[in-house]
């Protein structure tokens, strides 16, 4: 007989929307590891976030994920922050250790692990499209991993400039911001191009970032954070121009691998997780 899951539950403080692909991915990993554990999707209103966090500890949870709109608000309910979470200013993964809640951010780390399968980020010149939460996590993690030059491209020039200034102040990377004008031309020598926006996310699958794709060199590695579809119009265009590409499924899988390691100390099989994720997205 399966025992109570209360001591081993991990949960996601996010709004359910039908079958959740992340739930399917993490539970497939748990089954493959033989863990007596569950990953549940819990809807929590912003004004009840503190109650939910205290309830997770009271029920013996090993940790949980936080999605929007809780990534920043959850910080006031935690005991400590890991370095990346402190720099990024947001938490998407919480670990309960001896009754203390430690905030982590696996968004950028998941991307970095996926990118590293194609290119070593150390010494690279990177262009990041966007300045939101994903872009922020990715920019900091790339800088911490040794990327030498970061260009933040955003339609809100002030927001892009603020992110670039923070990265430059907190890391050794050279960071600047450029306004995202129509038909944006990529700087010469771009090693890595990252779409950290929601452009191209299903159902808007035909959209792609507004760039001058003639300035995209075949030597550039092109990455997208969007997991659905895995092969976005953006990546398809990059492939037509001879670029190596990194899809958003890998980022999501590696986030899950990192979370499971933090919660259980076990290394999940990324191939099992990727397959479950692809099936859930259909």
C-alpha positions as CSV (number, residue, x, y, z in Angstrom):
1,X,0.0,0.0,0.0
2,X,1.3,3.4,-0.9
3,X,1.9,5.5,2.2
4,X,0.8,9.1,2.7
5,X,2.6,11.5,0.4
6,X,2.5,14.4,2.8
7,X,6.2,14.1,3.8
8,X,7.5,14.1,0.3
9,X,5.2,16.3,-1.7
10,X,6.6,19.0,-4.0
11,X,4.1,21.4,-5.3
12,X,3.7,24.2,-7.8
13,X,2.0,27.5,-6.6
14,X,0.5,28.3,-10.0
15,X,-2.9,28.5,-11.7
16,X,-4.0,25.1,-13.1
17,X,-4.9,25.2,-16.8
18,X,-6.0,21.7,-17.8
19,X,-3.3,19.0,-17.8
20,X,-0.1,20.7,-16.7
21,X,2.9,19.6,-18.7
22,X,5.3,20.3,-15.9
23,X,3.4,18.1,-13.6
24,X,3.5,15.3,-16.2
25,X,7.2,15.8,-16.6
26,X,8.1,15.7,-12.9
27,X,5.9,12.9,-12.0
28,X,7.3,10.8,-14.9
29,X,10.8,11.5,-13.4
30,X,9.6,10.4,-9.9
31,X,8.2,7.2,-11.3
32,X,11.4,6.4,-13.2
33,X,13.4,7.0,-9.9
34,X,11.0,4.8,-7.9
35,X,10.2,7.7,-5.6
36,X,7.1,7.6,-3.4
37,X,6.4,11.3,-4.1
38,X,4.0,13.6,-5.9
39,X,4.2,16.9,-7.7
40,X,0.9,18.7,-7.4
41,X,-0.4,21.9,-9.0
42,X,-1.9,24.2,-6.4
43,X,-3.8,27.4,-7.1
44,X,-2.9,30.0,-4.5
45,X,-4.4,33.6,-4.5
46,X,-1.7,36.3,-3.9
47,X,-3.2,37.4,-0.6
48,X,-3.0,33.7,0.7
49,X,0.6,33.1,-0.4
50,X,2.0,33.3,3.2
51,X,-0.6,30.8,4.4
52,X,0.3,28.4,1.6
53,X,4.0,28.6,2.4
54,X,3.4,27.9,6.1
55,X,1.1,25.1,5.1
56,X,3.8,23.5,3.0
57,X,6.2,23.4,5.9
58,X,3.4,22.2,8.3
59,X,2.6,19.3,6.0
60,X,6.3,18.2,5.6
61,X,6.8,19.2,2.0
62,X,10.3,19.0,0.7
63,X,9.9,22.1,-1.4
64,X,7.8,23.7,-4.2
65,X,8.0,25.7,-7.3
66,X,6.6,29.3,-7.6
67,X,5.2,30.6,-10.8
68,X,3.9,34.1,-11.6
69,X,2.6,36.1,-9.8
70,X,4.4,34.7,-6.7
71,X,8.1,34.7,-7.8
72,X,9.0,38.0,-6.0
73,X,6.3,38.1,-3.3
74,X,7.4,34.7,-1.9
75,X,10.8,36.1,-0.9
76,X,9.4,37.8,2.2
77,X,8.2,34.4,3.5
78,X,11.6,32.7,3.1
79,X,14.6,32.3,5.5
80,X,17.4,32.5,3.0
81,X,18.2,33.0,-0.7
82,X,20.8,31.3,-2.9
83,X,23.2,33.6,-4.8
84,X,21.4,33.5,-8.1
85,X,18.0,34.1,-6.5
86,X,19.4,37.1,-4.7
87,X,21.0,38.6,-7.8
88,X,17.9,38.0,-10.0
89,X,15.5,39.2,-7.3
90,X,13.1,36.3,-7.9
91,X,12.5,32.8,-6.7
92,X,11.0,29.9,-8.7
93,X,12.1,27.0,-6.5
94,X,11.9,26.7,-2.7
95,X,13.7,24.0,-0.7
96,X,12.7,23.1,2.9
97,X,15.8,22.2,4.9
98,X,15.5,21.5,8.6
99,X,12.3,23.6,8.7
100,X,14.0,26.6,6.9
101,X,12.9,27.8,3.5
102,X,15.7,28.5,1.0
103,X,14.8,30.3,-2.2
104,X,16.5,29.2,-5.4
105,X,16.1,30.3,-9.0
106,X,16.5,27.5,-11.6
107,X,15.2,29.5,-14.6
108,X,18.6,30.7,-15.7
109,X,20.4,27.6,-14.5
110,X,18.0,25.4,-16.6
111,X,18.7,27.5,-19.7
112,X,22.5,27.4,-19.0
113,X,22.5,23.6,-18.7
114,X,20.6,23.4,-22.0
115,X,22.9,25.8,-23.8
116,X,26.1,24.2,-22.5
117,X,25.2,21.1,-24.4
118,X,25.8,23.1,-27.6
119,X,28.3,25.8,-26.6
120,X,30.4,26.8,-23.6
121,X,29.1,30.2,-22.6
122,X,32.5,31.3,-21.2
123,X,33.9,34.2,-23.3
124,X,30.9,34.5,-25.5
125,X,29.2,37.6,-26.8
126,X,25.5,37.2,-26.2
127,X,22.4,39.1,-27.4
128,X,19.3,38.6,-25.2
129,X,15.9,39.7,-26.6
130,X,13.7,40.9,-23.8
131,X,14.2,42.2,-20.2
132,X,11.5,40.4,-18.3
133,X,11.8,37.6,-15.7
134,X,13.3,35.0,-18.0
135,X,15.7,37.4,-19.6
136,X,16.8,38.6,-16.2
137,X,17.6,35.1,-15.0
138,X,19.3,34.2,-18.2
139,X,21.5,37.3,-18.3
140,X,22.7,36.9,-14.8
141,X,23.5,33.2,-15.2
142,X,25.3,33.8,-18.4
143,X,27.4,36.5,-16.8
144,X,28.2,34.3,-13.8
145,X,29.2,31.5,-16.2
146,X,31.8,33.8,-17.8
147,X,30.0,35.3,-20.9
148,X,32.2,38.3,-21.7
149,X,29.7,40.6,-23.4
150,X,25.9,40.9,-23.0
151,X,23.6,43.1,-25.0
152,X,20.0,43.4,-23.7
153,X,17.6,44.3,-26.5
154,X,14.2,45.5,-25.3
155,X,11.3,47.7,-26.5
156,X,11.2,49.5,-23.2
157,X,14.7,51.0,-23.4
158,X,14.7,52.1,-19.8
159,X,13.9,48.6,-18.5
160,X,16.6,47.1,-20.7
161,X,19.2,49.7,-19.5
162,X,18.3,49.0,-15.9
163,X,18.9,45.2,-16.3
164,X,22.2,45.8,-18.2
165,X,23.4,48.1,-15.4
166,X,22.6,45.6,-12.7
167,X,24.4,42.8,-14.6
168,X,27.5,45.0,-15.2
169,X,27.6,46.0,-11.5
170,X,27.2,42.5,-10.1
171,X,29.4,40.5,-12.4
172,X,32.5,40.8,-14.5
173,X,30.6,40.9,-17.8
174,X,30.4,43.9,-20.0
175,X,26.7,44.6,-20.4
176,X,24.8,47.2,-22.4
177,X,21.3,47.8,-23.6
178,X,20.0,48.6,-27.1
179,X,16.4,49.7,-28.0
180,X,14.5,47.1,-30.0
181,X,13.7,48.9,-33.2
182,X,11.8,47.3,-36.1
183,X,14.1,45.0,-38.1
184,X,16.7,45.1,-35.4
185,X,20.2,44.3,-36.8
186,X,22.3,42.0,-34.7
187,X,25.8,43.3,-33.7
188,X,28.7,41.8,-35.6
189,X,30.3,38.9,-33.8
190,X,27.3,37.7,-31.9
191,X,28.1,34.2,-30.6
192,X,24.7,33.5,-29.0
193,X,21.3,34.9,-29.6
194,X,18.5,34.2,-27.1
195,X,14.8,34.9,-27.5
196,X,13.7,35.4,-23.8
197,X,10.3,36.7,-24.8
198,X,6.9,35.0,-25.3
199,X,6.9,35.7,-29.0
200,X,6.1,32.5,-30.9
201,X,4.4,30.7,-27.9
202,X,1.4,28.5,-28.9
203,X,-1.1,29.3,-30.2
204,X,0.8,32.2,-31.8
205,X,3.1,29.8,-33.5
206,X,3.8,31.8,-36.7
207,X,5.2,34.8,-34.9
208,X,8.9,35.4,-34.5
209,X,11.0,38.2,-33.1
210,X,11.3,41.3,-35.3
211,X,14.9,41.1,-36.5
212,X,16.9,41.6,-39.7
213,X,17.6,37.9,-40.2
214,X,20.1,38.8,-42.9
215,X,22.4,39.8,-40.0
216,X,22.2,36.4,-38.4
217,X,25.5,34.6,-39.0
218,X,25.6,30.8,-39.4
219,X,28.2,30.6,-36.6
220,X,25.7,32.1,-34.1
221,X,24.0,29.7,-31.7
222,X,20.3,30.6,-31.5
223,X,18.2,29.7,-28.4
224,X,14.6,30.1,-27.5
225,X,13.0,29.8,-24.1
226,X,9.6,28.8,-25.5
227,X,8.8,25.1,-24.9
228,X,5.6,24.9,-26.9
229,X,6.2,24.5,-29.8
230,X,9.7,23.2,-29.3
231,X,10.7,24.2,-32.9
232,X,9.5,27.7,-33.0
233,X,9.3,29.9,-36.2
234,X,12.3,31.7,-34.7
235,X,14.4,28.5,-34.5
236,X,13.2,27.3,-37.8
237,X,14.5,30.5,-39.5
238,X,17.8,30.2,-37.7
239,X,18.2,26.6,-38.9
240,X,17.5,27.6,-42.5
241,X,20.4,30.0,-42.1
242,X,22.7,27.2,-40.9
243,X,22.7,28.1,-37.2
244,X,22.8,25.5,-34.4
245,X,19.7,25.9,-32.2
246,X,18.7,25.3,-28.6
247,X,15.0,24.8,-27.9
248,X,12.9,25.7,-24.8
249,X,12.1,22.1,-24.0
250,X,15.6,21.6,-22.8
251,X,15.5,24.6,-20.6
252,X,12.3,23.3,-18.9
253,X,13.6,19.8,-18.6
254,X,16.8,21.0,-16.9
255,X,14.9,23.2,-14.5
256,X,13.0,20.1,-13.5
257,X,16.2,18.1,-13.1
258,X,17.7,20.8,-10.9
259,X,14.5,21.1,-8.8
260,X,14.3,17.4,-8.2
261,X,18.0,17.3,-7.2
262,X,17.5,20.1,-4.7
263,X,14.4,18.5,-3.2
264,X,15.5,14.8,-3.2
265,X,19.2,14.6,-3.8
266,X,18.5,12.4,-6.7
267,X,19.4,12.9,-10.4
268,X,16.4,12.4,-12.7
269,X,16.6,11.1,-16.2
270,X,16.3,14.1,-18.6
271,X,15.2,11.9,-21.5
272,X,12.3,10.5,-19.5
273,X,11.3,14.0,-18.6
274,X,11.7,15.4,-22.1
275,X,9.5,12.6,-23.5
276,X,6.8,13.2,-21.0
277,X,6.9,16.9,-21.7
278,X,6.7,16.4,-25.4
279,X,3.7,14.1,-25.0
280,X,1.9,16.5,-22.7
281,X,2.3,19.4,-25.2
282,X,1.0,17.1,-27.9
